[in-house]
Amino acid sequence: MTPFELAEPRTLREAVALLAAGDAPVRAIAGGTALMLMMKAGVFQPARLVSLRRVEAQHAQIAAMPDGGLRIGAMATLSSLVKSLAVKHAAPVITQTLKTLSNVRVRNVATLGGHLAHGDPHMDLPPVLTALGAQVRTLSPTGERKLAVGELYTGYYETVLADNELITEIMVPPQTGWRAAYMKITTRAADDWPTLGVAVSLRMASNTVMDARIVVSAATNTPVRLTTAEDTLRGASLDATVLARCGDAAVSGVELAGDAHGSSAYKCELLRVYAQRALRQAMG
Ligand SMILES: Cc1cc2nc3c(=O)[nH]c(=O)nc-3n(C[C@H](O)[C@H](O)[C@H](O)COP(=O)(O)OP(=O)(O)OC[C@H]3O[C@@H](n4cnc5c(N)ncnc54)[C@H](O)[C@@H]3O)c2cc1C
């Protein structure tokens, strides 16, 4: 590894000021679980790393909102999310997803901000948070902005974040009336990287689907909303015919890439089956 400067600012504002616009070899480092792998592989050689570990403690807090939503500081570790009763109560799908996300050593240091900013399409939480309608708040020298998690990603490891822009907070809206599920399909261990991820969220009135969000990940460059499949559900009751129609529409609405975990055709079949299973699981 080549030598680099390590800056340890005490506030997020100072951290932003230490980052550089443009394509300079300067990056924020939070848990370091993703960035260090890139540095060890020689894919990224920093001139300066800006550590977020010493910024204000409030940026690691998880708060339940009076309306039933959640506000999660970007520096909250994935372990703190797994243990949080507020998260389990407001959005149990997040707690369930985290249990098979990597291992406890990674979760103890990895942060939600780093997880979302990295842009790796195999990550488990971007599709889940997209299905839940979550938003992120960011800070850069030009000010703050809010955007949907689903708008963060533009391509393989690419996001809309500027080089000197940090995620500061994640907001999960109240899930009253919604039911969600995430299916992580792995071809090796259960806590391996997903071969395919399918997140669903349904708003029901009695047995009728009023609204639906279905998001596929891991075999696509970014998490993708399957809007055609969602349309098959609105106004319908989830019987076997509707579920099968939705599974077919899911496959026709997206191109899935094959890799070492399976061919494109195999992943299409996984999507057809697991979209239906995720919907059944969401229905409880
Ligand atoms: C062995 C192993 C197994 C794994 N398995 C899985 C898995 O099964 N499922 C899964 O989803 N993930 C998995 N991961 C990935 C893991 O979830 C990520 O490495 C982790 O979430 C990244 O968070 P971090 O805080 O360590 O980010 P860092 O490594 O510190 O940073 C990652 C990137 O985000 C940027 N960044 C950090 N914080 C911010 C911020 N607040 N605002 C803007 N940019 C920021 C950094 O500059 C860097 O570019 C695995 C990782 C490892 C090492």
The ligand as a Gaussian input file, in Angstrom:
#p B3LYP/6-31G(d) Opt

LIG

0 1
 C      -16.282000     -10.207000       3.884000
 C      -17.390000      -9.269000       3.466000
 C      -18.643000      -9.792000       3.169000
 C      -19.701000      -8.949000       2.803000
 N      -20.940000      -9.468000       2.533000
 C      -21.959000      -8.651000       2.249000
 C      -23.278000      -9.148000       2.021000
 O      -23.553000     -10.348000       2.072000
 N      -24.269000      -8.270000       1.735000
 C      -24.031000      -6.917000       1.675000
 O      -24.958000      -6.162000       1.443000
 N      -22.802000      -6.422000       1.882000
 C      -21.772000      -7.240000       2.176000
 N      -20.528000      -6.724000       2.387000
 C      -20.297000      -5.296000       2.154000
 C      -20.499000      -4.435000       3.380000
 O      -21.894000      -4.302000       3.590000
 C      -19.870000      -3.087000       3.079000
 O      -18.466000      -3.294000       2.962000
 C      -20.135000      -2.053000       4.138000
 O      -21.496000      -1.858000       4.339000
 C      -19.526000      -0.704000       3.760000
 O      -19.658000       0.176000       4.852000
 P      -18.371000       0.891000       5.463000
 O      -18.835000       1.817000       6.527000
 O      -17.336000      -0.098000       5.872000
 O      -17.878000       1.699000       4.181000
 P      -16.387000       2.183000       3.783000
 O      -15.601000       1.018000       3.323000
 O      -15.803000       3.019000       4.851000
 O      -16.761000       3.126000       2.551000
 C      -17.335000       2.623000       1.365000
 C      -17.494000       3.767000       0.361000
 O      -18.455000       4.686000       0.825000
 C      -17.886000       5.995000       1.007000
 N      -18.514000       6.519000       2.222000
 C      -18.422000       6.025000       3.482000
 N      -19.263000       6.685000       4.304000
 C      -19.877000       7.628000       3.545000
 C      -20.864000       8.634000       3.807000
 N      -21.408000       8.811000       5.024000
 N      -21.270000       9.418000       2.776000
 C      -20.770000       9.248000       1.523000
 N      -19.816000       8.343000       1.226000
 C      -19.391000       7.529000       2.227000
 C      -16.383000       5.785000       1.078000
 O      -15.668000       6.917000       0.611000
 C      -16.221000       4.581000       0.151000
 O      -16.202000       5.019000      -1.187000
 C      -19.463000      -7.547000       2.737000
 C      -18.200000      -7.013000       3.044000
 C      -17.167000      -7.858000       3.404000
 C      -15.813000      -7.258000       3.749000

